[in-house]
């Protein structure tokens, strides 16, 4: 998962965003790479006794929101408000998956 503290810090106000935007995009690209690999792993769905297709759907949602965040932050002219909204969208996909597959962790 994107480091919550650094991404949240970088999107909480305009000054922090100017300092941290580059790291958000870089970290998001790494998360996309790892998430695409994790999407194919069945352990989480087996452990939670949930359908593998549900795992893949939630991973697809997270991958898309992370790609959207990375692309948005990489653009010149993106505002802190836009970045914060995209980060919150990404973070909701993390929570949605953890609510199903990581309840006990």
Residue frames as qw, qx, qy, qz and C-alpha x, y, z in Angstrom:
[[0.000, 0.890, 0.457, 0.000, 0.00, 0.00, 0.00],
 [0.283, 0.693, -0.072, 0.659, 1.16, 3.53, -0.68],
 [0.391, -0.133, -0.572, 0.709, 2.75, 4.79, 2.47],
 [0.159, -0.806, -0.561, -0.097, -0.22, 6.41, 4.15],
 [0.381, -0.739, -0.134, 0.540, 1.78, 8.94, 6.12],
 [0.321, -0.266, 0.373, 0.829, 3.81, 10.24, 3.19],
 [0.059, 0.395, 0.673, 0.623, 0.96, 10.33, 0.67],
 [0.235, -0.809, -0.537, 0.030, -1.49, 11.78, 3.16],
 [0.390, -0.633, -0.035, 0.668, 1.07, 14.35, 4.28],
 [0.270, -0.088, 0.478, 0.831, 1.85, 15.32, 0.71],
 [0.061, -0.481, -0.653, -0.582, -1.83, 15.89, -0.10],
 [0.272, -0.642, -0.623, 0.355, -2.99, 17.63, 3.07],
 [0.028, 0.892, 0.122, -0.433, -2.05, 21.16, 1.96],
 [0.605, 0.794, -0.037, 0.045, -0.57, 22.99, -1.03],
 [0.062, -0.828, 0.554, -0.056, 2.87, 23.47, 0.52],
 [0.622, -0.278, 0.731, -0.034, 3.27, 19.79, 1.38],
 [0.806, 0.482, 0.340, -0.058, 1.95, 18.84, -2.05],
 [0.402, 0.867, -0.293, -0.007, 4.65, 20.87, -3.81],
 [0.213, -0.651, 0.723, -0.086, 7.30, 19.08, -1.76],
 [0.511, -0.160, 0.833, -0.137, 5.90, 15.55, -2.05],
 [0.743, 0.460, 0.036, -0.484, 4.10, 15.20, -5.40],
 [0.468, 0.551, -0.671, -0.164, 7.01, 13.45, -7.12],
 [0.096, -0.242, 0.929, -0.261, 7.21, 10.79, -4.43],
 [0.658, 0.222, 0.472, -0.543, 3.48, 10.05, -4.67],
 [0.724, 0.531, -0.241, -0.368, 3.72, 9.30, -8.37],
 [0.300, 0.496, -0.813, 0.056, 6.85, 7.17, -7.95],
 [0.292, -0.113, 0.848, -0.427, 5.35, 5.18, -5.05],
 [0.716, 0.325, 0.270, -0.556, 2.06, 4.73, -6.89],
 [0.631, 0.521, -0.506, -0.273, 3.84, 3.26, -9.92],
 [0.115, 0.329, -0.912, 0.217, 5.57, 0.73, -7.67],
 [0.496, 0.083, 0.654, -0.565, 2.26, -0.16, -6.01],
 [0.747, 0.422, -0.104, -0.503, 0.68, -0.79, -9.42],
 [0.461, 0.459, -0.757, -0.064, 3.50, -3.18, -10.30],
 [0.056, -0.160, 0.900, -0.402, 3.16, -5.08, -7.02],
 [0.587, 0.199, 0.425, -0.660, -0.63, -5.10, -7.14],
 [0.711, 0.406, -0.373, -0.435, -0.64, -6.66, -10.59],
 [0.348, 0.288, -0.882, 0.131, 1.50, -9.47, -9.22],
 [0.217, -0.008, 0.764, -0.607, -0.64, -9.84, -6.08],
 [0.649, 0.197, -0.042, -0.734, -3.81, -9.94, -8.18],
 [0.717, 0.241, -0.601, -0.257, -2.85, -13.43, -9.33],
 [0.147, 0.210, -0.869, 0.423, -2.14, -14.84, -5.86],
 [0.583, -0.385, -0.570, -0.432, -4.93, -16.96, -4.40],
 [0.405, -0.068, -0.733, 0.542, -3.78, -17.07, -0.77],
 [0.161, -0.004, 0.319, -0.934, -5.87, -14.13, 0.46],
 [0.651, -0.063, -0.274, -0.705, -9.08, -15.43, -1.08],
 [0.687, -0.063, -0.724, 0.012, -8.43, -18.94, 0.22],
 [0.261, -0.016, -0.651, 0.713, -7.62, -17.70, 3.73],
 [0.307, 0.067, 0.234, -0.920, -10.75, -15.52, 3.82],
 [0.295, 0.296, 0.909, -0.006, -12.83, -18.28, 2.17],
 [0.367, 0.701, 0.143, -0.594, -14.01, -15.80, -0.45],
 [0.795, 0.521, 0.285, 0.124, -14.19, -16.16, -4.23],
 [0.585, -0.187, 0.284, 0.736, -10.93, -15.51, -6.05],
 [0.239, 0.587, 0.464, 0.619, -12.89, -13.40, -8.55],
 [0.295, -0.921, -0.252, -0.038, -13.89, -11.06, -5.71],
 [0.611, -0.540, 0.167, 0.555, -10.20, -10.67, -4.80],
 [0.480, 0.155, 0.455, 0.733, -9.33, -9.90, -8.41],
 [0.037, 0.808, 0.445, 0.385, -12.16, -7.37, -8.74],
 [0.412, -0.891, -0.086, 0.169, -11.03, -5.48, -5.65],
 [0.606, -0.340, 0.323, 0.642, -7.42, -5.60, -6.85],
 [0.373, 0.475, 0.498, 0.623, -8.51, -4.29, -10.26],
 [0.143, -0.929, -0.303, -0.160, -10.27, -1.39, -8.54],
 [0.534, -0.745, 0.113, 0.384, -7.16, -0.59, -6.53],
 [0.598, -0.007, 0.435, 0.674, -4.88, -0.85, -9.56],
 [0.229, 0.694, 0.450, 0.514, -7.08, 1.53, -11.53],
 [0.270, -0.948, -0.164, -0.040, -7.34, 4.09, -8.74],
 [0.626, -0.554, 0.233, 0.497, -3.58, 3.91, -8.16],
 [0.513, 0.242, 0.466, 0.678, -2.86, 4.40, -11.86],
 [0.036, 0.859, 0.377, 0.346, -5.27, 7.34, -11.90],
 [0.465, -0.858, -0.009, 0.218, -3.52, 8.88, -8.90],
 [0.649, -0.273, 0.351, 0.617, -0.09, 8.41, -10.44],
 [0.387, 0.480, 0.479, 0.625, -1.12, 9.93, -13.78],
 [0.124, -0.925, -0.306, -0.188, -2.87, 12.86, -12.14],
 [0.522, -0.784, 0.092, 0.323, 0.02, 13.73, -9.84],
 [0.640, -0.070, 0.410, 0.646, 2.51, 13.42, -12.71],
 [0.300, 0.737, 0.419, 0.438, 0.66, 16.10, -14.68],
 [0.246, 0.025, -0.139, 0.959, 1.87, 19.66, -14.53],
 [0.293, -0.279, -0.151, -0.902, -0.82, 21.89, -13.08],
 [0.590, -0.419, -0.685, -0.092, -2.50, 19.31, -10.85],
 [0.263, -0.661, 0.228, -0.664, -3.65, 21.00, -7.66],
 [0.019, -0.207, 0.853, -0.480, -3.34, 19.71, -4.14],
 [0.626, 0.103, 0.360, -0.684, -7.14, 19.47, -3.95],
 [0.797, 0.342, -0.344, -0.360, -7.25, 17.24, -7.04],
 [0.417, 0.362, -0.809, 0.199, -4.42, 15.08, -5.70],
 [0.269, -0.148, 0.718, -0.625, -6.09, 14.75, -2.33],
 [0.773, 0.179, 0.124, -0.595, -9.35, 13.60, -3.93],
 [0.745, 0.380, -0.529, -0.143, -7.48, 11.03, -6.03],
 [0.171, 0.327, -0.835, 0.409, -5.55, 9.81, -2.99],
 [0.505, -0.047, 0.547, -0.666, -8.77, 9.44, -1.01],
 [0.835, 0.275, -0.164, -0.448, -10.28, 7.44, -3.88],
 [0.554, 0.387, -0.727, 0.118, -7.22, 5.18, -3.90],
 [0.077, -0.268, 0.771, -0.573, -7.33, 4.77, -0.13],
 [0.722, 0.028, 0.248, -0.646, -11.00, 3.73, -0.23],
 [0.828, 0.283, -0.433, -0.216, -10.07, 0.84, -2.53],
 [0.292, 0.339, -0.803, 0.392, -7.52, -0.32, 0.04],
 [0.383, -0.121, 0.582, -0.707, -10.09, -0.19, 2.80],
 [0.811, 0.153, -0.090, -0.558, -12.67, -2.03, 0.70],
 [0.722, 0.287, -0.630, 0.010, -10.28, -4.91, 0.12],
 [0.143, 0.266, -0.769, 0.563, -9.06, -5.04, 3.72],
 [0.585, -0.108, 0.308, -0.742, -12.66, -5.09, 4.95],
 [0.914, 0.146, -0.159, -0.343, -13.17, -8.35, 3.06],
 [0.870, 0.273, -0.376, 0.165, -9.78, -10.04, 3.00],
 [0.445, 0.293, -0.535, 0.655, -7.81, -8.67, 5.95],
 [0.522, -0.692, -0.223, -0.446, -10.41, -8.36, 8.72],
 [0.840, -0.516, -0.121, 0.116, -8.32, -10.12, 11.34],
 [0.729, 0.090, -0.055, 0.677, -5.00, -8.47, 10.51]]
